Amino acid sequence: MTSFTPETLLESSQARTALNDDYEIRSCGSTPTIRGHNEPNNSCVNEHATAGEANDPPLLVTPLRYGTVQPKLYRGLYPRKINLPFLRRLKLNTILSLTPEPLEDDIQKFCIDEGIKMTHIKTSKSGKKGLPITYKEVTQAIEIIISQQHAPLYVHCLNGSQATSLVIACLRKLSFWRTSSIFSEFMYYSEVSAADHKFVEEYKAEIQLPQETVPWIWMGLSRKGIVENHPTVKIKNADNSTARDEIAEDE
């Protein structure tokens, strides 16, 4: 199993792109874009190009607040039509929406055409204590994210900041990240309120593992790779057994 430290993963998030093969930042009107030196098969057309730029490589527009969380796990803003050529390059299997309403029709059509599974977890614009998401919804999101059958996966909320950041922060707790590292990453995408900080620190849940987990999740050192005693999260295997059940069997 490949292991990653919080520091190296944070550097990966700060790269803010899954296409790290020598890209340069460039603007298309008022919209920030990314141009690749190797011409992609599918990309958005630069409508502002002059005659002299007609042969320039086409442009790809990332969603705002886009970033790579882990291999084949991406985050960002609610996808717009202009972002679809870029998302196509990620070869997504799932788009996880943490939003009050499901994806708009044009984005749904894109997902259907590309064979991308759409998963919607209903959240609020501003819920209890200003938080858009509950512990139950965070746990549902984590169980989807750590399932290999959903990768590659793009997770987003309305603005790509608070709801998504809360889910990723609780995901980091599952992998035993230090609190300082969790909130360093959080602040890269969103301001941290006292309510956000308390929400993450007090997150407790029972997480049901899928049949096949993503390879990057650190699950502990027991015989089957399941955490024996997580301080805030109870881990259950796909067959509903726990790490303590494994130990009892071995004895």
C-alpha beads as a LAMMPS data file, in Angstrom:
LAMMPS data file: protein, C-alpha beads

251 atoms
250 bonds

1 atom types
1 bond types

-500.0 500.0 xlo xhi
-500.0 500.0 ylo yhi
-500.0 500.0 zlo zhi

Masses

1 110.0

Atoms # bond

1 1 1 0.000 0.000 0.000
2 1 1 1.405 3.384 -0.965
3 1 1 1.671 5.775 1.971
4 1 1 1.449 9.541 1.868
5 1 1 2.289 12.055 4.571
6 1 1 -0.038 14.992 5.246
7 1 1 2.692 17.364 4.104
8 1 1 3.192 15.724 0.701
9 1 1 -0.544 15.434 0.148
10 1 1 -0.997 19.107 0.977
11 1 1 1.607 19.963 -1.641
12 1 1 -0.404 17.882 -4.105
13 1 1 -3.550 19.849 -3.250
14 1 1 -1.704 23.107 -3.677
15 1 1 -0.714 22.104 -7.189
16 1 1 -4.452 22.467 -7.998
17 1 1 -4.287 20.307 -11.119
18 1 1 -4.318 16.641 -12.078
19 1 1 -2.619 17.383 -15.375
20 1 1 0.898 18.133 -14.256
21 1 1 2.631 17.627 -17.603
22 1 1 4.030 21.140 -18.090
23 1 1 1.029 23.431 -18.121
24 1 1 1.047 27.189 -18.081
25 1 1 -1.563 29.572 -16.688
26 1 1 -3.218 31.833 -19.182
27 1 1 -6.388 33.921 -19.308
28 1 1 -9.315 33.691 -21.710
29 1 1 -11.192 36.970 -21.308
30 1 1 -11.944 37.241 -17.591
31 1 1 -11.890 33.469 -17.002
32 1 1 -8.694 31.769 -15.701
33 1 1 -7.686 28.885 -17.935
34 1 1 -4.990 26.248 -18.321
35 1 1 -3.279 25.539 -21.617
36 1 1 -1.497 22.249 -22.230
37 1 1 1.462 21.999 -24.556
38 1 1 0.121 18.704 -25.892
39 1 1 -3.148 19.285 -27.699
40 1 1 -6.013 17.336 -26.036
41 1 1 -8.610 15.471 -28.043
42 1 1 -11.459 17.355 -26.363
43 1 1 -11.108 20.932 -25.160
44 1 1 -12.842 24.281 -25.103
45 1 1 -12.152 26.665 -27.964
46 1 1 -10.570 30.034 -27.300
47 1 1 -13.221 32.333 -28.734
48 1 1 -11.011 35.364 -28.015
49 1 1 -8.106 34.107 -30.128
50 1 1 -6.800 36.380 -32.874
51 1 1 -5.883 35.164 -36.330
52 1 1 -2.265 34.818 -35.237
53 1 1 -3.309 32.579 -32.339
54 1 1 -5.554 30.330 -34.403
55 1 1 -3.033 27.490 -34.274
56 1 1 -2.406 27.749 -30.513
57 1 1 -3.290 24.671 -28.445
58 1 1 -6.939 24.731 -27.308
59 1 1 -7.739 25.823 -23.778
60 1 1 -9.018 23.847 -20.794
61 1 1 -10.818 25.655 -17.983
62 1 1 -10.633 24.152 -14.492
63 1 1 -13.456 24.650 -12.000
64 1 1 -12.624 27.353 -9.464
65 1 1 -11.030 26.078 -6.241
66 1 1 -10.018 22.946 -8.122
67 1 1 -7.485 20.668 -6.472
68 1 1 -6.187 17.103 -6.262
69 1 1 -6.983 15.611 -2.845
70 1 1 -5.538 12.144 -3.471
71 1 1 -4.786 10.099 -6.592
72 1 1 -8.050 9.991 -8.593
73 1 1 -9.865 12.170 -6.044
74 1 1 -10.526 15.760 -7.053
75 1 1 -12.430 18.681 -5.539
76 1 1 -13.736 22.043 -6.684
77 1 1 -16.637 24.367 -7.450
78 1 1 -20.014 23.372 -8.868
79 1 1 -19.079 22.411 -12.451
80 1 1 -20.065 24.797 -15.246
81 1 1 -20.435 24.079 -18.921
82 1 1 -17.066 25.678 -19.657
83 1 1 -15.398 23.178 -17.271
84 1 1 -16.716 20.049 -18.986
85 1 1 -13.820 19.544 -21.459
86 1 1 -11.394 19.644 -18.530
87 1 1 -13.480 17.227 -16.448
88 1 1 -13.605 14.892 -19.446
89 1 1 -9.806 14.701 -19.312
90 1 1 -9.999 13.335 -15.750
91 1 1 -11.898 10.241 -16.987
92 1 1 -14.240 10.441 -14.015
93 1 1 -16.316 7.545 -12.812
94 1 1 -18.347 9.574 -10.282
95 1 1 -19.349 13.159 -9.539
96 1 1 -20.380 13.593 -5.900
97 1 1 -22.550 16.677 -5.370
98 1 1 -22.882 18.146 -1.862
99 1 1 -25.619 20.586 -2.841
100 1 1 -29.233 21.538 -2.054
101 1 1 -30.330 20.386 -5.527
102 1 1 -29.013 17.791 -8.021
103 1 1 -26.868 18.796 -10.996
104 1 1 -28.379 21.016 -13.661
105 1 1 -29.690 19.427 -16.855
106 1 1 -26.704 20.307 -19.075
107 1 1 -24.255 18.820 -16.557
108 1 1 -26.454 15.737 -16.157
109 1 1 -26.440 15.262 -19.929
110 1 1 -22.642 15.467 -19.930
111 1 1 -22.479 12.788 -17.216
112 1 1 -24.858 10.501 -19.099
113 1 1 -22.903 10.928 -22.340
114 1 1 -19.598 10.224 -20.565
115 1 1 -20.909 7.325 -18.464
116 1 1 -20.263 9.221 -15.206
117 1 1 -22.316 8.215 -12.177
118 1 1 -24.038 11.144 -10.449
119 1 1 -24.367 10.898 -6.664
120 1 1 -26.212 13.641 -4.788
121 1 1 -26.131 14.231 -1.030
122 1 1 -28.628 16.945 -0.152
123 1 1 -27.164 19.757 1.921
124 1 1 -28.389 23.220 2.933
125 1 1 -27.122 26.638 1.906
126 1 1 -26.724 27.628 5.539
127 1 1 -27.838 25.092 8.088
128 1 1 -27.562 24.873 11.853
129 1 1 -24.916 27.265 13.231
130 1 1 -24.067 28.317 9.689
131 1 1 -22.946 24.815 8.680
132 1 1 -24.271 23.463 5.367
133 1 1 -23.750 19.777 6.174
134 1 1 -24.387 17.340 9.035
135 1 1 -22.290 14.513 10.467
136 1 1 -24.605 11.978 8.833
137 1 1 -24.091 13.547 5.413
138 1 1 -20.321 13.746 5.927
139 1 1 -20.202 10.042 6.753
140 1 1 -22.257 9.200 3.657
141 1 1 -19.816 11.208 1.538
142 1 1 -16.753 9.543 3.076
143 1 1 -18.152 6.057 2.465
144 1 1 -18.579 6.957 -1.214
145 1 1 -15.149 8.570 -1.520
146 1 1 -13.232 5.613 -0.030
147 1 1 -14.940 3.094 -2.319
148 1 1 -12.705 2.070 -5.212
149 1 1 -15.726 1.514 -7.467
150 1 1 -16.397 5.270 -7.481
151 1 1 -12.873 6.373 -8.466
152 1 1 -11.880 8.590 -10.185
153 1 1 -14.226 10.926 -8.309
154 1 1 -14.884 14.679 -8.352
155 1 1 -16.518 16.061 -5.202
156 1 1 -17.994 19.542 -5.103
157 1 1 -20.410 21.819 -3.262
158 1 1 -21.964 25.105 -4.409
159 1 1 -18.819 27.208 -3.971
160 1 1 -16.151 24.534 -3.622
161 1 1 -15.261 25.661 -0.118
162 1 1 -17.125 25.015 3.136
163 1 1 -19.139 21.805 2.623
164 1 1 -16.418 20.144 0.555
165 1 1 -13.727 21.249 3.013
166 1 1 -15.642 19.816 5.975
167 1 1 -15.933 16.436 4.236
168 1 1 -12.250 16.368 3.294
169 1 1 -11.235 17.445 6.815
170 1 1 -13.186 14.562 8.364
171 1 1 -11.703 12.232 5.755
172 1 1 -8.241 13.336 6.894
173 1 1 -9.176 12.489 10.485
174 1 1 -9.876 8.953 9.333
175 1 1 -6.274 8.799 8.100
176 1 1 -4.906 10.162 11.405
177 1 1 -3.792 13.557 10.083
178 1 1 -2.690 16.071 12.691
179 1 1 -5.211 18.829 13.407
180 1 1 -2.730 21.488 12.263
181 1 1 -2.301 19.760 8.885
182 1 1 -6.048 19.309 8.451
183 1 1 -6.760 23.003 8.929
184 1 1 -3.762 24.140 6.885
185 1 1 -5.368 22.355 3.950
186 1 1 -8.830 23.640 4.929
187 1 1 -7.662 27.275 4.892
188 1 1 -6.239 26.895 1.397
189 1 1 -9.799 26.556 0.074
190 1 1 -11.984 28.259 2.682
191 1 1 -11.993 30.458 5.741
192 1 1 -12.260 28.478 8.978
193 1 1 -14.943 29.563 11.424
194 1 1 -15.173 28.506 15.050
195 1 1 -18.143 26.336 14.050
196 1 1 -16.087 24.635 11.318
197 1 1 -13.252 23.920 13.747
198 1 1 -15.596 22.487 16.381
199 1 1 -17.447 20.408 13.773
200 1 1 -14.255 18.682 12.621
201 1 1 -12.780 18.224 16.095
202 1 1 -15.996 16.630 17.409
203 1 1 -16.692 14.459 14.369
204 1 1 -17.582 10.939 15.493
205 1 1 -19.082 8.281 13.266
206 1 1 -19.388 4.649 12.340
207 1 1 -18.009 4.152 8.835
208 1 1 -18.963 1.132 6.785
209 1 1 -16.093 0.011 4.568
210 1 1 -16.863 -0.967 0.964
211 1 1 -15.867 -4.302 -0.515
212 1 1 -12.799 -2.624 -2.052
213 1 1 -11.305 0.545 -0.597
214 1 1 -9.210 3.072 -2.478
215 1 1 -5.492 2.212 -2.210
216 1 1 -4.445 5.517 -0.627
217 1 1 -6.551 5.365 2.546
218 1 1 -4.497 4.527 5.656
219 1 1 -6.550 2.063 7.646
220 1 1 -4.165 0.890 10.341
221 1 1 -1.953 -2.101 10.971
222 1 1 -4.264 -4.961 11.947
223 1 1 -4.207 -8.243 10.016
224 1 1 -6.753 -7.038 7.445
225 1 1 -5.574 -3.446 7.442
226 1 1 -8.426 -2.145 9.601
227 1 1 -7.941 0.380 12.383
228 1 1 -8.240 -1.356 15.747
229 1 1 -8.961 1.684 17.844
230 1 1 -9.596 5.007 16.120
231 1 1 -10.169 7.778 18.681
232 1 1 -13.369 9.105 17.074
233 1 1 -14.404 6.774 14.241
234 1 1 -15.659 3.221 14.453
235 1 1 -14.695 1.214 11.380
236 1 1 -16.786 -1.719 10.183
237 1 1 -15.843 -4.190 7.458
238 1 1 -18.151 -4.906 4.556
239 1 1 -19.351 -7.981 6.488
240 1 1 -20.118 -5.744 9.524
241 1 1 -17.207 -7.156 11.557
242 1 1 -14.738 -4.853 13.312
243 1 1 -11.007 -5.007 13.966
244 1 1 -11.747 -6.203 17.511
245 1 1 -13.698 -9.103 16.012
246 1 1 -10.563 -9.994 14.019
247 1 1 -8.478 -10.077 17.187
248 1 1 -11.042 -12.285 18.933
249 1 1 -10.922 -14.702 15.985
250 1 1 -7.142 -14.875 16.092
251 1 1 -7.151 -15.600 19.810

Bonds

1 1 1 2
2 1 2 3
3 1 3 4
4 1 4 5
5 1 5 6
6 1 6 7
7 1 7 8
8 1 8 9
9 1 9 10
10 1 10 11
11 1 11 12
12 1 12 13
13 1 13 14
14 1 14 15
15 1 15 16
16 1 16 17
17 1 17 18
18 1 18 19
19 1 19 20
20 1 20 21
21 1 21 22
22 1 22 23
23 1 23 24
24 1 24 25
25 1 25 26
26 1 26 27
27 1 27 28
28 1 28 29
29 1 29 30
30 1 30 31
31 1 31 32
32 1 32 33
33 1 33 34
34 1 34 35
35 1 35 36
36 1 36 37
37 1 37 38
38 1 38 39
39 1 39 40
40 1 40 41
41 1 41 42
42 1 42 43
43 1 43 44
44 1 44 45
45 1 45 46
46 1 46 47
47 1 47 48
48 1 48 49
49 1 49 50
50 1 50 51
51 1 51 52
52 1 52 53
53 1 53 54
54 1 54 55
55 1 55 56
56 1 56 57
57 1 57 58
58 1 58 59
59 1 59 60
60 1 60 61
61 1 61 62
62 1 62 63
63 1 63 64
64 1 64 65
65 1 65 66
66 1 66 67
67 1 67 68
68 1 68 69
69 1 69 70
70 1 70 71
71 1 71 72
72 1 72 73
73 1 73 74
74 1 74 75
75 1 75 76
76 1 76 77
77 1 77 78
78 1 78 79
79 1 79 80
80 1 80 81
81 1 81 82
82 1 82 83
83 1 83 84
84 1 84 85
85 1 85 86
86 1 86 87
87 1 87 88
88 1 88 89
89 1 89 90
90 1 90 91
91 1 91 92
92 1 92 93
93 1 93 94
94 1 94 95
95 1 95 96
96 1 96 97
97 1 97 98
98 1 98 99
99 1 99 100
100 1 100 101
101 1 101 102
102 1 102 103
103 1 103 104
104 1 104 105
105 1 105 106
106 1 106 107
107 1 107 108
108 1 108 109
109 1 109 110
110 1 110 111
111 1 111 112
112 1 112 113
113 1 113 114
114 1 114 115
115 1 115 116
116 1 116 117
117 1 117 118
118 1 118 119
119 1 119 120
120 1 120 121
121 1 121 122
122 1 122 123
123 1 123 124
124 1 124 125
125 1 125 126
126 1 126 127
127 1 127 128
128 1 128 129
129 1 129 130
130 1 130 131
131 1 131 132
132 1 132 133
133 1 133 134
134 1 134 135
135 1 135 136
136 1 136 137
137 1 137 138
138 1 138 139
139 1 139 140
140 1 140 141
141 1 141 142
142 1 142 143
143 1 143 144
144 1 144 145
145 1 145 146
146 1 146 147
147 1 147 148
148 1 148 149
149 1 149 150
150 1 150 151
151 1 151 152
152 1 152 153
153 1 153 154
154 1 154 155
155 1 155 156
156 1 156 157
157 1 157 158
158 1 158 159
159 1 159 160
160 1 160 161
161 1 161 162
162 1 162 163
163 1 163 164
164 1 164 165
165 1 165 166
166 1 166 167
167 1 167 168
168 1 168 169
169 1 169 170
170 1 170 171
171 1 171 172
172 1 172 173
173 1 173 174
174 1 174 175
175 1 175 176
176 1 176 177
177 1 177 178
178 1 178 179
179 1 179 180
180 1 180 181
181 1 181 182
182 1 182 183
183 1 183 184
184 1 184 185
185 1 185 186
186 1 186 187
187 1 187 188
188 1 188 189
189 1 189 190
190 1 190 191
191 1 191 192
192 1 192 193
193 1 193 194
194 1 194 195
195 1 195 196
196 1 196 197
197 1 197 198
198 1 198 199
199 1 199 200
200 1 200 201
201 1 201 202
202 1 202 203
203 1 203 204
204 1 204 205
205 1 205 206
206 1 206 207
207 1 207 208
208 1 208 209
209 1 209 210
210 1 210 211
211 1 211 212
212 1 212 213
213 1 213 214
214 1 214 215
215 1 215 216
216 1 216 217
217 1 217 218
218 1 218 219
219 1 219 220
220 1 220 221
221 1 221 222
222 1 222 223
223 1 223 224
224 1 224 225
225 1 225 226
226 1 226 227
227 1 227 228
228 1 228 229
229 1 229 230
230 1 230 231
231 1 231 232
232 1 232 233
233 1 233 234
234 1 234 235
235 1 235 236
236 1 236 237
237 1 237 238
238 1 238 239
239 1 239 240
240 1 240 241
241 1 241 242
242 1 242 243
243 1 243 244
244 1 244 245
245 1 245 246
246 1 246 247
247 1 247 248
248 1 248 249
249 1 249 250
250 1 250 251
